[in-house]
């Protein structure tokens, strides 16, 4: 299945090419799964029937598509065709929610904050944009590249991974690092504004309050998620902002 894995990886980028309101991603998904069906069903008639089955409604997270196809390939090999399609309806919703949670809920905010930090601290918006793209796309490309093989080998056992402590620990780490980076970004913005003479004339105290407000708002958001560790890190960001403000005033 090595050659199939490579073809599924390349085709997964076209999952939403022919997105439609009637059956959502069904055409793009069928295009992605055709290499698998060609391997599982050498007979043209059986392959045609399998393709028609998979033209039903599909909606999942794009980065999760190769993983979903790998699990379906495993099911197509061991179950009847009707059972495989029934499992797909549940699996695609599970993978969609997990993909939204991991990539859009955690990786994307981290990539945005680190991109802004890199842009402000180093060589401008170009470096910041590249950093944001790398942070967001690296884990996504890894999942796309190895997702099919992983799903093919594990089958339905892959669902246990989404409930494992390893994934929860990784998500908690990303959330905590995002909170800390957000506090650092707020402090950096305050210092840049305070040291700018044009902004200083309008009142550095107001700028400091604005920076603290940003951090406290993020602390509130994290608190609503009931993640005490993230709250503590954001509070640490508040302390950093205050400390940097004091240093900036002493430097004048």
Secondary structure, DSSP 4 states (H G I P E B T S, - for coil): -HHHHHHHHHHGGGTTTT-BTTTBTHHHHHHHHHHHHHHH--SHHHHHHHHHHTTS-B---GGGHHHHHHHHHHHHHHS-HHHHHHHHHHHHHHHHHHHIIIIIIIIHHHHHHHHHHHHHHTT-HHHHHHHHHHHHHHHHHHHHHHHHHHHHHHGGGGGGGGGSHHHHHHHHHHHHHHHHHHHHHHHHHHHHHHH-HHHHTTTHHHHHHHHHHHHHHHHHHHHHTT-HHHHHHHHHHHHHHHHHHHHHHHH-
